Amino acid sequence: MGIFSKLKRDTAVVDVRDGATIDLRDADRPVWGFPSRCPECNAFGYLDRIDMRAQVMMQHCPTCFAKWETPRSVTIVEG
Ligand SMILES: [Zn+2]
């Protein structure tokens, strides 16, 4: 038995397909449950909390300390 037949036998199959798909046409829209870009400086925001009653994400910017709210209605909701 050669080394190549042993390597082939030990090869594990890893499925790297991702179940979640985001339409690239919506790339600029925020995703529900994930921090979005700062509206002031475009840095990555920090998601402070989600108000489930009001369906709003409360975020702030660690760079310029701006605060903003993102209503669920303007976000992409991943299935
Ligand atoms: Zn900012």
PDB file of the backbone (N, CA, C, O) and the ligand in Angstrom, with CONECT records:
HET     ZN  A 101       1
ATOM      1  N   MET A   1       0.846  -1.190   0.000  1.00  0.00           N
ATOM      2  CA  MET A   1       0.000   0.000   0.000  1.00  0.00           C
ATOM      3  C   MET A   1       0.882   1.240   0.000  1.00  0.00           C
ATOM      4  O   MET A   1       1.752   1.375   0.860  1.00  0.00           O
ATOM      5  N   GLY A   2       0.668   2.162  -0.965  1.00  0.00           N
ATOM      6  CA  GLY A   2       1.457   3.384  -1.035  1.00  0.00           C
ATOM      7  C   GLY A   2       0.894   4.467  -0.139  1.00  0.00           C
ATOM      8  O   GLY A   2      -0.196   4.335   0.418  1.00  0.00           O
ATOM      9  N   ILE A   3       1.657   5.544  -0.009  1.00  0.00           N
ATOM     10  CA  ILE A   3       1.225   6.633   0.870  1.00  0.00           C
ATOM     11  C   ILE A   3      -0.037   7.322   0.349  1.00  0.00           C
ATOM     12  O   ILE A   3      -0.841   7.818   1.139  1.00  0.00           O
ATOM     13  N   PHE A   4      -0.217   7.357  -0.977  1.00  0.00           N
ATOM     14  CA  PHE A   4      -1.369   8.093  -1.513  1.00  0.00           C
ATOM     15  C   PHE A   4      -2.688   7.386  -1.213  1.00  0.00           C
ATOM     16  O   PHE A   4      -3.711   8.029  -0.979  1.00  0.00           O
ATOM     17  N   SER A   5      -2.647   6.066  -1.223  1.00  0.00           N
ATOM     18  CA  SER A   5      -3.893   5.362  -0.911  1.00  0.00           C
ATOM     19  C   SER A   5      -4.266   5.550   0.559  1.00  0.00           C
ATOM     20  O   SER A   5      -5.451   5.586   0.893  1.00  0.00           O
ATOM     21  N   LYS A   6      -3.268   5.672   1.444  1.00  0.00           N
ATOM     22  CA  LYS A   6      -3.554   5.918   2.852  1.00  0.00           C
ATOM     23  C   LYS A   6      -4.133   7.323   3.048  1.00  0.00           C
ATOM     24  O   LYS A   6      -5.084   7.502   3.809  1.00  0.00           O
ATOM     25  N   LEU A   7      -3.549   8.339   2.349  1.00  0.00           N
ATOM     26  CA  LEU A   7      -4.058   9.705   2.463  1.00  0.00           C
ATOM     27  C   LEU A   7      -5.505   9.795   2.002  1.00  0.00           C
ATOM     28  O   LEU A   7      -6.333  10.473   2.610  1.00  0.00           O
ATOM     29  N   LYS A   8      -5.782   9.097   0.916  1.00  0.00           N
ATOM     30  CA  LYS A   8      -7.141   9.154   0.387  1.00  0.00           C
ATOM     31  C   LYS A   8      -8.127   8.533   1.372  1.00  0.00           C
ATOM     32  O   LYS A   8      -9.238   9.037   1.539  1.00  0.00           O
ATOM     33  N   ARG A   9      -7.739   7.474   2.005  1.00  0.00           N
ATOM     34  CA  ARG A   9      -8.632   6.801   2.940  1.00  0.00           C
ATOM     35  C   ARG A   9      -8.889   7.662   4.174  1.00  0.00           C
ATOM     36  O   ARG A   9      -9.981   7.620   4.741  1.00  0.00           O
ATOM     37  N   ASP A  10      -7.893   8.442   4.593  1.00  0.00           N
ATOM     38  CA  ASP A  10      -8.044   9.236   5.815  1.00  0.00           C
ATOM     39  C   ASP A  10      -8.687  10.605   5.572  1.00  0.00           C
ATOM     40  O   ASP A  10      -8.927  11.347   6.525  1.00  0.00           O
ATOM     41  N   THR A  11      -8.965  10.947   4.324  1.00  0.00           N
ATOM     42  CA  THR A  11      -9.520  12.263   4.039  1.00  0.00           C
ATOM     43  C   THR A  11     -10.963  12.367   4.528  1.00  0.00           C
ATOM     44  O   THR A  11     -11.816  11.555   4.169  1.00  0.00           O
ATOM     45  N   ALA A  12     -11.212  13.355   5.332  1.00  0.00           N
ATOM     46  CA  ALA A  12     -12.570  13.585   5.821  1.00  0.00           C
ATOM     47  C   ALA A  12     -13.298  14.525   4.863  1.00  0.00           C
ATOM     48  O   ALA A  12     -12.686  15.407   4.261  1.00  0.00           O
ATOM     49  N   VAL A  13     -14.552  14.336   4.733  1.00  0.00           N
ATOM     50  CA  VAL A  13     -15.368  15.217   3.895  1.00  0.00           C
ATOM     51  C   VAL A  13     -15.987  16.294   4.793  1.00  0.00           C
ATOM     52  O   VAL A  13     -16.714  15.992   5.739  1.00  0.00           O
ATOM     53  N   VAL A  14     -15.676  17.570   4.470  1.00  0.00           N
ATOM     54  CA  VAL A  14     -16.209  18.684   5.246  1.00  0.00           C
ATOM     55  C   VAL A  14     -17.114  19.509   4.343  1.00  0.00           C
ATOM     56  O   VAL A  14     -16.683  20.015   3.307  1.00  0.00           O
ATOM     57  N   ASP A  15     -18.343  19.634   4.737  1.00  0.00           N
ATOM     58  CA  ASP A  15     -19.300  20.428   3.962  1.00  0.00           C
ATOM     59  C   ASP A  15     -19.188  21.885   4.394  1.00  0.00           C
ATOM     60  O   ASP A  15     -19.565  22.238   5.512  1.00  0.00           O
ATOM     61  N   VAL A  16     -18.664  22.737   3.497  1.00  0.00           N
ATOM     62  CA  VAL A  16     -18.455  24.142   3.847  1.00  0.00           C
ATOM     63  C   VAL A  16     -19.570  25.045   3.339  1.00  0.00           C
ATOM     64  O   VAL A  16     -19.484  26.268   3.452  1.00  0.00           O
ATOM     65  N   ARG A  17     -20.599  24.452   2.787  1.00  0.00           N
ATOM     66  CA  ARG A  17     -21.700  25.289   2.311  1.00  0.00           C
ATOM     67  C   ARG A  17     -22.399  25.946   3.489  1.00  0.00           C
ATOM     68  O   ARG A  17     -22.625  25.315   4.522  1.00  0.00           O
ATOM     69  N   ASP A  18     -22.737  27.209   3.326  1.00  0.00           N
ATOM     70  CA  ASP A  18     -23.391  27.954   4.394  1.00  0.00           C
ATOM     71  C   ASP A  18     -24.890  27.982   4.127  1.00  0.00           C
ATOM     72  O   ASP A  18     -25.333  28.272   3.016  1.00  0.00           O
ATOM     73  N   GLY A  19     -25.641  27.682   5.141  1.00  0.00           N
ATOM     74  CA  GLY A  19     -27.084  27.646   4.957  1.00  0.00           C
ATOM     75  C   GLY A  19     -27.705  29.016   4.775  1.00  0.00           C
ATOM     76  O   GLY A  19     -28.746  29.140   4.130  1.00  0.00           O
ATOM     77  N   ALA A  20     -27.082  30.053   5.336  1.00  0.00           N
ATOM     78  CA  ALA A  20     -27.657  31.395   5.240  1.00  0.00           C
ATOM     79  C   ALA A  20     -27.163  32.083   3.972  1.00  0.00           C
ATOM     80  O   ALA A  20     -25.973  32.036   3.659  1.00  0.00           O
ATOM     81  N   THR A  21     -28.045  32.698   3.271  1.00  0.00           N
ATOM     82  CA  THR A  21     -27.696  33.422   2.061  1.00  0.00           C
ATOM     83  C   THR A  21     -28.227  34.842   2.141  1.00  0.00           C
ATOM     84  O   THR A  21     -29.394  35.053   2.473  1.00  0.00           O
ATOM     85  N   ILE A  22     -27.385  35.810   1.841  1.00  0.00           N
ATOM     86  CA  ILE A  22     -27.804  37.205   1.836  1.00  0.00           C
ATOM     87  C   ILE A  22     -27.729  37.711   0.401  1.00  0.00           C
ATOM     88  O   ILE A  22     -26.704  37.570  -0.266  1.00  0.00           O
ATOM     89  N   ASP A  23     -28.807  38.290  -0.056  1.00  0.00           N
ATOM     90  CA  ASP A  23     -28.849  38.836  -1.401  1.00  0.00           C
ATOM     91  C   ASP A  23     -27.918  40.040  -1.480  1.00  0.00           C
ATOM     92  O   ASP A  23     -28.060  40.986  -0.705  1.00  0.00           O
ATOM     93  N   LEU A  24     -26.966  40.012  -2.410  1.00  0.00           N
ATOM     94  CA  LEU A  24     -25.984  41.095  -2.497  1.00  0.00           C
ATOM     95  C   LEU A  24     -26.625  42.428  -2.867  1.00  0.00           C
ATOM     96  O   LEU A  24     -26.041  43.484  -2.623  1.00  0.00           O
ATOM     97  N   ARG A  25     -27.815  42.389  -3.450  1.00  0.00           N
ATOM     98  CA  ARG A  25     -28.491  43.653  -3.742  1.00  0.00           C
ATOM     99  C   ARG A  25     -28.862  44.397  -2.461  1.00  0.00           C
ATOM    100  O   ARG A  25     -29.083  45.608  -2.472  1.00  0.00           O
ATOM    101  N   ASP A  26     -28.925  43.648  -1.355  1.00  0.00           N
ATOM    102  CA  ASP A  26     -29.274  44.247  -0.077  1.00  0.00           C
ATOM    103  C   ASP A  26     -28.037  44.463   0.796  1.00  0.00           C
ATOM    104  O   ASP A  26     -28.163  44.574   2.015  1.00  0.00           O
ATOM    105  N   ALA A  27     -26.855  44.524   0.203  1.00  0.00           N
ATOM    106  CA  ALA A  27     -25.613  44.575   0.976  1.00  0.00           C
ATOM    107  C   ALA A  27     -25.530  45.810   1.871  1.00  0.00           C
ATOM    108  O   ALA A  27     -24.857  45.780   2.901  1.00  0.00           O
ATOM    109  N   ASP A  28     -26.203  46.890   1.491  1.00  0.00           N
ATOM    110  CA  ASP A  28     -26.134  48.106   2.291  1.00  0.00           C
ATOM    111  C   ASP A  28     -27.154  48.125   3.423  1.00  0.00           C
ATOM    112  O   ASP A  28     -27.096  48.986   4.302  1.00  0.00           O
ATOM    113  N   ARG A  29     -28.073  47.191   3.403  1.00  0.00           N
ATOM    114  CA  ARG A  29     -29.096  47.183   4.446  1.00  0.00           C
ATOM    115  C   ARG A  29     -28.580  46.495   5.697  1.00  0.00           C
ATOM    116  O   ARG A  29     -27.865  45.499   5.591  1.00  0.00           O
ATOM    117  N   PRO A  30     -28.920  46.994   6.879  1.00  0.00           N
ATOM    118  CA  PRO A  30     -28.511  46.312   8.118  1.00  0.00           C
ATOM    119  C   PRO A  30     -29.229  44.977   8.264  1.00  0.00           C
ATOM    120  O   PRO A  30     -30.321  44.783   7.729  1.00  0.00           O
ATOM    121  N   VAL A  31     -28.603  44.062   8.993  1.00  0.00           N
ATOM    122  CA  VAL A  31     -29.168  42.739   9.237  1.00  0.00           C
ATOM    123  C   VAL A  31     -29.677  42.703  10.672  1.00  0.00           C
ATOM    124  O   VAL A  31     -28.957  43.068  11.601  1.00  0.00           O
ATOM    125  N   TRP A  32     -30.895  42.270  10.846  1.00  0.00           N
ATOM    126  CA  TRP A  32     -31.518  42.202  12.173  1.00  0.00           C
ATOM    127  C   TRP A  32     -30.700  41.312  13.096  1.00  0.00           C
ATOM    128  O   TRP A  32     -30.413  40.163  12.758  1.00  0.00           O
ATOM    129  N   GLY A  33     -30.321  41.836  14.266  1.00  0.00           N
ATOM    130  CA  GLY A  33     -29.556  41.058  15.229  1.00  0.00           C
ATOM    131  C   GLY A  33     -28.057  41.234  15.109  1.00  0.00           C
ATOM    132  O   GLY A  33     -27.301  40.679  15.908  1.00  0.00           O
ATOM    133  N   PHE A  34     -27.610  42.007  14.111  1.00  0.00           N
ATOM    134  CA  PHE A  34     -26.177  42.249  13.939  1.00  0.00           C
ATOM    135  C   PHE A  34     -25.925  43.751  13.903  1.00  0.00           C
ATOM    136  O   PHE A  34     -26.757  44.502  13.394  1.00  0.00           O
ATOM    137  N   PRO A  35     -24.786  44.200  14.437  1.00  0.00           N
ATOM    138  CA  PRO A  35     -24.477  45.631  14.405  1.00  0.00           C
ATOM    139  C   PRO A  35     -24.320  46.139  12.979  1.00  0.00           C
ATOM    140  O   PRO A  35     -23.823  45.424  12.109  1.00  0.00           O
ATOM    141  N   SER A  36     -24.744  47.374  12.747  1.00  0.00           N
ATOM    142  CA  SER A  36     -24.612  47.972  11.418  1.00  0.00           C
ATOM    143  C   SER A  36     -23.527  49.048  11.467  1.00  0.00           C
ATOM    144  O   SER A  36     -22.907  49.281  12.505  1.00  0.00           O
ATOM    145  N   ARG A  37     -23.316  49.688  10.333  1.00  0.00           N
ATOM    146  CA  ARG A  37     -22.299  50.742  10.260  1.00  0.00           C
ATOM    147  C   ARG A  37     -22.816  52.023  10.906  1.00  0.00           C
ATOM    148  O   ARG A  37     -24.008  52.328  10.869  1.00  0.00           O
ATOM    149  N   CYS A  38     -21.871  52.766  11.503  1.00  0.00           N
ATOM    150  CA  CYS A  38     -22.198  54.039  12.129  1.00  0.00           C
ATOM    151  C   CYS A  38     -22.674  55.037  11.064  1.00  0.00           C
ATOM    152  O   CYS A  38     -21.998  55.228  10.053  1.00  0.00           O
ATOM    153  N   PRO A  39     -23.830  55.673  11.283  1.00  0.00           N
ATOM    154  CA  PRO A  39     -24.309  56.660  10.305  1.00  0.00           C
ATOM    155  C   PRO A  39     -23.462  57.933  10.273  1.00  0.00           C
ATOM    156  O   PRO A  39     -23.555  58.707   9.320  1.00  0.00           O
ATOM    157  N   GLU A  40     -22.636  58.163  11.299  1.00  0.00           N
ATOM    158  CA  GLU A  40     -21.812  59.379  11.358  1.00  0.00           C
ATOM    159  C   GLU A  40     -20.433  59.177  10.712  1.00  0.00           C
ATOM    160  O   GLU A  40     -19.981  60.003   9.920  1.00  0.00           O
ATOM    161  N   CYS A  41     -19.773  58.061  11.065  1.00  0.00           N
ATOM    162  CA  CYS A  41     -18.390  57.885  10.603  1.00  0.00           C
ATOM    163  C   CYS A  41     -18.177  56.584   9.833  1.00  0.00           C
ATOM    164  O   CYS A  41     -17.075  56.326   9.349  1.00  0.00           O
ATOM    165  N   ASN A  42     -19.224  55.760   9.714  1.00  0.00           N
ATOM    166  CA  ASN A  42     -19.176  54.527   8.934  1.00  0.00           C
ATOM    167  C   ASN A  42     -18.296  53.445   9.563  1.00  0.00           C
ATOM    168  O   ASN A  42     -17.970  52.452   8.913  1.00  0.00           O
ATOM    169  N   ALA A  43     -17.912  53.640  10.826  1.00  0.00           N
ATOM    170  CA  ALA A  43     -17.192  52.565  11.515  1.00  0.00           C
ATOM    171  C   ALA A  43     -18.199  51.474  11.905  1.00  0.00           C
ATOM    172  O   ALA A  43     -19.409  51.687  11.828  1.00  0.00           O
ATOM    173  N   PHE A  44     -17.701  50.327  12.315  1.00  0.00           N
ATOM    174  CA  PHE A  44     -18.601  49.277  12.765  1.00  0.00           C
ATOM    175  C   PHE A  44     -19.253  49.688  14.070  1.00  0.00           C
ATOM    176  O   PHE A  44     -18.579  50.132  14.999  1.00  0.00           O
ATOM    177  N   GLY A  45     -20.568  49.538  14.134  1.00  0.00           N
ATOM    178  CA  GLY A  45     -21.304  49.875  15.342  1.00  0.00           C
ATOM    179  C   GLY A  45     -21.249  48.759  16.366  1.00  0.00           C
ATOM    180  O   GLY A  45     -20.789  47.653  16.079  1.00  0.00           O
ATOM    181  N   TYR A  46     -21.724  49.062  17.563  1.00  0.00           N
ATOM    182  CA  TYR A  46     -21.799  48.093  18.646  1.00  0.00           C
ATOM    183  C   TYR A  46     -23.259  47.946  19.026  1.00  0.00           C
ATOM    184  O   TYR A  46     -23.918  48.926  19.373  1.00  0.00           O
ATOM    185  N   LEU A  47     -23.763  46.730  18.964  1.00  0.00           N
ATOM    186  CA  LEU A  47     -25.172  46.482  19.279  1.00  0.00           C
ATOM    187  C   LEU A  47     -25.349  46.413  20.781  1.00  0.00           C
ATOM    188  O   LEU A  47     -24.927  45.448  21.419  1.00  0.00           O
ATOM    189  N   ASP A  48     -25.975  47.439  21.352  1.00  0.00           N
ATOM    190  CA  ASP A  48     -26.178  47.492  22.800  1.00  0.00           C
ATOM    191  C   ASP A  48     -27.293  46.555  23.237  1.00  0.00           C
ATOM    192  O   ASP A  48     -27.112  45.732  24.134  1.00  0.00           O
ATOM    193  N   ARG A  49     -28.447  46.690  22.593  1.00  0.00           N
ATOM    194  CA  ARG A  49     -29.558  45.816  22.960  1.00  0.00           C
ATOM    195  C   ARG A  49     -30.622  45.857  21.882  1.00  0.00           C
ATOM    196  O   ARG A  49     -30.628  46.731  21.015  1.00  0.00           O
ATOM    197  N   ILE A  50     -31.513  44.897  21.959  1.00  0.00           N
ATOM    198  CA  ILE A  50     -32.644  44.832  21.041  1.00  0.00           C
ATOM    199  C   ILE A  50     -33.911  44.967  21.865  1.00  0.00           C
ATOM    200  O   ILE A  50     -34.150  44.190  22.790  1.00  0.00           O
ATOM    201  N   ASP A  51     -34.718  45.958  21.521  1.00  0.00           N
ATOM    202  CA  ASP A  51     -36.020  46.119  22.161  1.00  0.00           C
ATOM    203  C   ASP A  51     -37.030  45.310  21.363  1.00  0.00           C
ATOM    204  O   ASP A  51     -37.494  45.739  20.306  1.00  0.00           O
ATOM    205  N   MET A  52     -37.369  44.124  21.886  1.00  0.00           N
ATOM    206  CA  MET A  52     -38.264  43.232  21.135  1.00  0.00           C
ATOM    207  C   MET A  52     -39.679  43.792  21.064  1.00  0.00           C
ATOM    208  O   MET A  52     -40.400  43.537  20.099  1.00  0.00           O
ATOM    209  N   ARG A  53     -40.083  44.555  22.082  1.00  0.00           N
ATOM    210  CA  ARG A  53     -41.433  45.113  22.068  1.00  0.00           C
ATOM    211  C   ARG A  53     -41.555  46.159  20.967  1.00  0.00           C
ATOM    212  O   ARG A  53     -42.524  46.162  20.207  1.00  0.00           O
ATOM    213  N   ALA A  54     -40.569  47.045  20.885  1.00  0.00           N
ATOM    214  CA  ALA A  54     -40.593  48.107  19.869  1.00  0.00           C
ATOM    215  C   ALA A  54     -39.997  47.640  18.547  1.00  0.00           C
ATOM    216  O   ALA A  54     -40.102  48.337  17.537  1.00  0.00           O
ATOM    217  N   GLN A  55     -39.357  46.440  18.546  1.00  0.00           N
ATOM    218  CA  GLN A  55     -38.720  45.902  17.327  1.00  0.00           C
ATOM    219  C   GLN A  55     -37.654  46.878  16.818  1.00  0.00           C
ATOM    220  O   GLN A  55     -37.634  47.257  15.647  1.00  0.00           O
ATOM    221  N   VAL A  56     -36.765  47.272  17.748  1.00  0.00           N
ATOM    222  CA  VAL A  56     -35.724  48.244  17.425  1.00  0.00           C
ATOM    223  C   VAL A  56     -34.391  47.748  17.976  1.00  0.00           C
ATOM    224  O   VAL A  56     -34.342  47.224  19.089  1.00  0.00           O
ATOM    225  N   MET A  57     -33.311  47.906  17.213  1.00  0.00           N
ATOM    226  CA  MET A  57     -31.962  47.633  17.695  1.00  0.00           C
ATOM    227  C   MET A  57     -31.337  48.944  18.156  1.00  0.00           C
ATOM    228  O   MET A  57     -31.330  49.923  17.410  1.00  0.00           O
ATOM    229  N   MET A  58     -30.808  48.972  19.385  1.00  0.00           N
ATOM    230  CA  MET A  58     -30.114  50.145  19.930  1.00  0.00           C
ATOM    231  C   MET A  58     -28.617  49.925  19.751  1.00  0.00           C
ATOM    232  O   MET A  58     -28.070  48.924  20.211  1.00  0.00           O
ATOM    233  N   GLN A  59     -27.961  50.866  19.080  1.00  0.00           N
ATOM    234  CA  GLN A  59     -26.535  50.710  18.818  1.00  0.00           C
ATOM    235  C   GLN A  59     -25.777  51.994  19.161  1.00  0.00           C
ATOM    236  O   GLN A  59     -26.351  53.081  19.238  1.00  0.00           O
ATOM    237  N   HIS A  60     -24.477  51.829  19.362  1.00  0.00           N
ATOM    238  CA  HIS A  60     -23.619  53.002  19.484  1.00  0.00           C
ATOM    239  C   HIS A  60     -22.325  52.734  18.720  1.00  0.00           C
ATOM    240  O   HIS A  60     -22.019  51.600  18.350  1.00  0.00           O
ATOM    241  N   CYS A  61     -21.575  53.816  18.498  1.00  0.00           N
ATOM    242  CA  CYS A  61     -20.329  53.715  17.750  1.00  0.00           C
ATOM    243  C   CYS A  61     -19.156  53.809  18.718  1.00  0.00           C
ATOM    244  O   CYS A  61     -19.011  54.825  19.399  1.00  0.00           O
ATOM    245  N   PRO A  62     -18.311  52.775  18.800  1.00  0.00           N
ATOM    246  CA  PRO A  62     -17.133  52.838  19.675  1.00  0.00           C
ATOM    247  C   PRO A  62     -16.109  53.867  19.209  1.00  0.00           C
ATOM    248  O   PRO A  62     -15.225  54.239  19.982  1.00  0.00           O
ATOM    249  N   THR A  63     -16.203  54.328  17.989  1.00  0.00           N
ATOM    250  CA  THR A  63     -15.224  55.274  17.444  1.00  0.00           C
ATOM    251  C   THR A  63     -15.607  56.716  17.740  1.00  0.00           C
ATOM    252  O   THR A  63     -14.799  57.476  18.274  1.00  0.00           O
ATOM    253  N   CYS A  64     -16.859  57.104  17.392  1.00  0.00           N
ATOM    254  CA  CYS A  64     -17.248  58.507  17.568  1.00  0.00           C
ATOM    255  C   CYS A  64     -18.361  58.673  18.602  1.00  0.00           C
ATOM    256  O   CYS A  64     -18.809  59.792  18.850  1.00  0.00           O
ATOM    257  N   PHE A  65     -18.814  57.565  19.211  1.00  0.00           N
ATOM    258  CA  PHE A  65     -19.794  57.562  20.297  1.00  0.00           C
ATOM    259  C   PHE A  65     -21.177  58.056  19.881  1.00  0.00           C
ATOM    260  O   PHE A  65     -21.985  58.444  20.724  1.00  0.00           O
ATOM    261  N   ALA A  66     -21.439  58.039  18.598  1.00  0.00           N
ATOM    262  CA  ALA A  66     -22.801  58.334  18.142  1.00  0.00           C
ATOM    263  C   ALA A  66     -23.725  57.197  18.577  1.00  0.00           C
ATOM    264  O   ALA A  66     -23.287  56.057  18.726  1.00  0.00           O
ATOM    265  N   LYS A  67     -25.002  57.512  18.778  1.00  0.00           N
ATOM    266  CA  LYS A  67     -26.002  56.491  19.106  1.00  0.00           C
ATOM    267  C   LYS A  67     -27.098  56.539  18.062  1.00  0.00           C
ATOM    268  O   LYS A  67     -27.466  57.606  17.572  1.00  0.00           O
ATOM    269  N   TRP A  68     -27.619  55.352  17.727  1.00  0.00           N
ATOM    270  CA  TRP A  68     -28.726  55.312  16.773  1.00  0.00           C
ATOM    271  C   TRP A  68     -29.569  54.072  17.010  1.00  0.00           C
ATOM    272  O   TRP A  68     -29.154  53.101  17.644  1.00  0.00           O
ATOM    273  N   GLU A  69     -30.774  54.158  16.467  1.00  0.00           N
ATOM    274  CA  GLU A  69     -31.710  53.048  16.567  1.00  0.00           C
ATOM    275  C   GLU A  69     -32.050  52.569  15.160  1.00  0.00           C
ATOM    276  O   GLU A  69     -32.209  53.368  14.237  1.00  0.00           O
ATOM    277  N   THR A  70     -32.156  51.268  15.016  1.00  0.00           N
ATOM    278  CA  THR A  70     -32.503  50.691  13.716  1.00  0.00           C
ATOM    279  C   THR A  70     -33.785  49.887  13.861  1.00  0.00           C
ATOM    280  O   THR A  70     -33.785  48.839  14.507  1.00  0.00           O
ATOM    281  N   PRO A  71     -34.883  50.361  13.270  1.00  0.00           N
ATOM    282  CA  PRO A  71     -36.123  49.577  13.338  1.00  0.00           C
ATOM    283  C   PRO A  71     -36.029  48.309  12.495  1.00  0.00           C
ATOM    284  O   PRO A  71     -35.397  48.286  11.439  1.00  0.00           O
ATOM    285  N   ARG A  72     -36.668  47.267  12.986  1.00  0.00           N
ATOM    286  CA  ARG A  72     -36.615  45.977  12.288  1.00  0.00           C
ATOM    287  C   ARG A  72     -37.126  46.082  10.858  1.00  0.00           C
ATOM    288  O   ARG A  72     -36.697  45.325   9.987  1.00  0.00           O
ATOM    289  N   SER A  73     -38.028  47.006  10.613  1.00  0.00           N
ATOM    290  CA  SER A  73     -38.654  47.102   9.295  1.00  0.00           C
ATOM    291  C   SER A  73     -37.666  47.485   8.192  1.00  0.00           C
ATOM    292  O   SER A  73     -37.933  47.232   7.017  1.00  0.00           O
ATOM    293  N   VAL A  74     -36.520  48.096   8.552  1.00  0.00           N
ATOM    294  CA  VAL A  74     -35.536  48.478   7.524  1.00  0.00           C
ATOM    295  C   VAL A  74     -34.405  47.467   7.405  1.00  0.00           C
ATOM    296  O   VAL A  74     -33.484  47.655   6.611  1.00  0.00           O
ATOM    297  N   THR A  75     -34.471  46.385   8.198  1.00  0.00           N
ATOM    298  CA  THR A  75     -33.380  45.411   8.202  1.00  0.00           C
ATOM    299  C   THR A  75     -33.729  44.194   7.368  1.00  0.00           C
ATOM    300  O   THR A  75     -34.883  43.958   7.011  1.00  0.00           O
ATOM    301  N   ILE A  76     -32.682  43.427   7.071  1.00  0.00           N
ATOM    302  CA  ILE A  76     -32.855  42.107   6.485  1.00  0.00           C
ATOM    303  C   ILE A  76     -33.010  41.136   7.640  1.00  0.00           C
ATOM    304  O   ILE A  76     -32.180  41.118   8.550  1.00  0.00           O
ATOM    305  N   VAL A  77     -34.039  40.344   7.618  1.00  0.00           N
ATOM    306  CA  VAL A  77     -34.242  39.348   8.657  1.00  0.00           C
ATOM    307  C   VAL A  77     -33.865  38.000   8.087  1.00  0.00           C
ATOM    308  O   VAL A  77     -34.497  37.504   7.154  1.00  0.00           O
ATOM    309  N   GLU A  78     -32.803  37.399   8.670  1.00  0.00           N
ATOM    310  CA  GLU A  78     -32.342  36.115   8.172  1.00  0.00           C
ATOM    311  C   GLU A  78     -33.313  35.030   8.602  1.00  0.00           C
ATOM    312  O   GLU A  78     -33.765  34.984   9.746  1.00  0.00           O
ATOM    313  N   GLY A  79     -33.617  34.167   7.657  1.00  0.00           N
ATOM    314  CA  GLY A  79     -34.572  33.099   7.948  1.00  0.00           C
ATOM    315  C   GLY A  79     -33.909  31.997   8.719  1.00  0.00           C
ATOM    316  O   GLY A  79     -34.554  31.006   9.058  1.00  0.00           O
TER     317      GLY A  79
HETATM  318 ZN    ZN A 101     -19.125  56.627  14.413  1.00  0.00          ZN2+
END
